[in-house]
Amino acid sequence: MSATTSMHSIGFEATTSHVPSSAAQSPIHPSMILFGATSILGFNLARLFPRTILPFVTPGSRAPSLRHWPVLNLEDRAWPKALFQECQPDFLLYCHAVCDVPKCEAAPEWAREINIAHVRRVLAALPAATRLIYVSSDHVFGGDGVYDEASSPCPISVYGRTRVDAENLALSRKGSLVIRVGLPIGPSPNGRTGHMDWLRYRILRQLPITIVHDEYRSVVWATDLALRVMQLARSGETGIRHVTSVRSVSRVQLADYLLSEFRTNANFARESRRERAAPHIGRVELATIHRDELSRPLPSVLDGESFLGSVAILERFEHCQQRGRRRNSQISLNA
């Protein structure tokens, strides 16, 4: 399905503005609540559908772009019940998780509390009429392979195992949908996270960059992925669905492409995933057993711009270049 077709089929609300909607634009009676608006996918979902989605951000988020959005309080066992009593949404988009693999390895109990216990707490309070859409990750797989919805999970990290457990909790609820995604590329709330902003941030500050050369994943634009997730959420699909791409992309290919979009040159070191201190997934490509419109693969990032483009990657980068030059006259990029 083309992005243009999906635009009409889901009541497209998106704007190319780089600034997320203010509180005044947030829905008064939201049909959809989003947990995890600080993730790359969650952030872009909230920006694209400001009249539908009420986004909640992770505690401690200080990015100015998030200041108008309410904060999650899943540490408080009573909070989910009070929230759902106040606003009973038709949908809950659950994008909330700690995704930092090294941090999860270093603090597995903390990772399980956030990634599993929080899901269990939400499920206990979620109204029966609310449809749960749990957004998971290709990290439920680990070794090299092509994996569809019928493939058995084979995680190699604490993070991946918490995702599998959270999926099982979500699937235990009737009518729920688990959506597994690869690597979304798009703007982040703080301008430093996600592969695109991480790379840009380190270039601007002349920080060392290391790329894992033997990781290949389904890499898509966050805007394209957000559109597909919204389509799946509003469909009658239940169980597990994968969002696939036309091809898998290596981190090196991705870095080279983004550098060309930034119109700059930058050197980076290359490492094998086996050289990393924490477990690192290899060539993990998402496939699907389904043959419908919602299973059509999304374009790879390397295939060019999404419907909304790369959300003006170059404009963002040049804006940050100007800010960087004001802060540090020694920063020099080959624009």
C-alpha positions, -999 to 999 in steps of 0.1 A, spaced: 0 0 0 14 33 -9 19 60 17 -7 82 -2 -33 54 0 -27 49 37 -30 86 42 -66 86 32 -75 52 47 -66 62 83 -76 99 84 -41 113 80 -34 143 104 3 147 98 22 179 94 58 183 83 64 206 112 95 196 133 78 208 165 53 184 182 18 195 189 13 217 220 -11 208 248 -37 229 232 -38 206 201 -39 174 222 -73 156 221 -97 165 249 -113 130 247 -86 109 231 -96 77 213 -60 65 216 -35 67 244 2 63 237 26 51 263 62 57 253 63 90 233 100 93 240 108 64 217 115 71 180 83 54 169 62 68 197 75 104 192 67 102 155 33 87 161 24 115 185 36 142 160 17 127 131 -16 122 149 -20 150 173 -58 151 172 -61 113 179 -33 104 202 -27 115 238 10 108 243 27 100 276 64 104 281 90 87 302 97 102 337 127 124 336 124 134 300 136 170 298 135 177 261 117 210 254 97 192 226 80 170 253 72 197 279 35 198 270 29 161 272 19 142 304 43 119 322 39 82 328 38 71 364 38 33 361 58 30 393 26 39 411 4 7 411 -27 28 415 -19 52 386 -30 31 356 -64 24 371 -70 61 379 -59 71 344 -82 46 327 -111 56 349 -107 92 338 -103 86 301 -114 53 286 -97 51 253 -106 28 224 -69 20 219 -37 18 240 -6 20 219 22 6 242 56 17 229 71 21 264 103 1 272 139 5 281 157 -5 249 193 1 259 209 -34 256 240 -27 277 220 -11 305 196 -40 305 225 -64 308 240 -44 337 207 -41 355 184 -71 346 160 -67 375 155 -30 366 149 -40 329 124 -66 339 105 -42 362 101 -16 334 97 -40 304 76 -67 320 61 -56 354 48 -23 340 30 -42 312 14 -65 338 4 -35 359 -13 -18 329 -31 -50 318 -46 -54 353 -62 -19 350 -70 -17 313 -107 -15 305 -121 -45 287 -133 -24 258 -98 -9 252 -78 -26 224 -41 -32 233 -15 -27 206 19 -37 220 48 -26 199 77 -50 202 111 -54 186 132 -76 163 154 -82 194 131 -111 202 154 -128 177 191 -127 178 212 -149 155 214 -145 117 182 -154 99 150 -144 83 121 -145 108 83 -144 103 55 -145 128 56 -183 130 93 -183 140 102 -192 176 118 -163 195 155 -167 201 167 -137 220 203 -134 230 201 -105 255 183 -96 286 165 -69 267 153 -94 241 141 -118 267 120 -91 284 104 -83 251 94 -120 247 79 -121 282 60 -88 276 47 -101 243 33 -132 260 15 -110 286 0 -89 258 -11 -119 239 -28 -133 269 -54 -105 266 -82 -112 241 -82 -90 210 -46 -77 215 -21 -72 188 17 -74 190 36 -56 163 72 -64 158 93 -37 142 129 -33 131 149 -1 132 130 31 127 149 61 115 136 96 123 139 126 146 141 121 183 127 142 211 161 153 224 181 155 192 206 129 204 189 95 204 180 71 176 205 63 150 200 94 129 202 120 156 229 101 175 251 102 144 244 139 137 250 148 173 284 131 175 295 146 142 286 181 153 305 177 185 334 159 168 330 129 190 342 94 180 318 72 161 318 34 161 295 14 138 289 -23 142 295 -36 107 278 -70 109 244 -59 121 217 -60 94 181 -52 101 148 -40 85 155 -3 85 126 20 76 116 56 81 98 63 113 70 81 95 63 51 72 64 28 102 40 51 122 15 50 94 16 12 92 13 8 129 -17 31 129 -33 10 101 -27 -22 120 -40 -7 152 -73 2 135 -76 -31 117 -92 -61 132 -59 -80 133 -49 -98 165 -19 -119 175 15 -111 160 22 -90 129 56 -81 116 63 -48 98 88 -58 70 110 -39 46 120 -46 10 155 -55 22 178 -56 52 204 -29 57 237 -29 75 246 -2 100 275 8 78 252 12 48 229 32 69 256 55 83 270 61 48 235 70 35 228 94 64 262 111 59 253 116 23 220 131 33 238 153 58 261 164 30 291 159 52 321 137 55 329 119 88 352 91 97 339 62 118 355 31 133 340 -3 125 336 -31 150 322 -66 149 293 -74 171 314 -100 188 338 -72 199 310 -54 218 307 -59 256 270 -66 255 252 -91 232 245 -77 198 220 -90 172 233 -100 139 216 -102 105 179 -102 116 155 -97 88 117 -95 95 95 -115 72 57 -123 73 34 -152 67 6 -128 57 -4 -118 22 -26 -87 26 -22 -50 21 -10 -45 57 18 -70 51 33 -53 21 70 -44 29 78 -8 35 106 9 15 140 7 30 156 39 42 182 34 14 155 35 -12 150 72 -6 124 94 11 92 83 28 59 100 21 68 127 45 104 125 34 131 121 61 113 149 79 137 173 63 169 156 76 190 181 58 171 211 72 175 198 107 212 191 102 219 225 88 200 242 116 221 223 142 252 232 122 244 268 127 238 264 164 270 244 167 291 270 150 278 296 174 287 275 203 321 263 191 338 281 162 362 252 158 335 228 146 339 225 108 319 202 86 323 197 48 288 208 39 
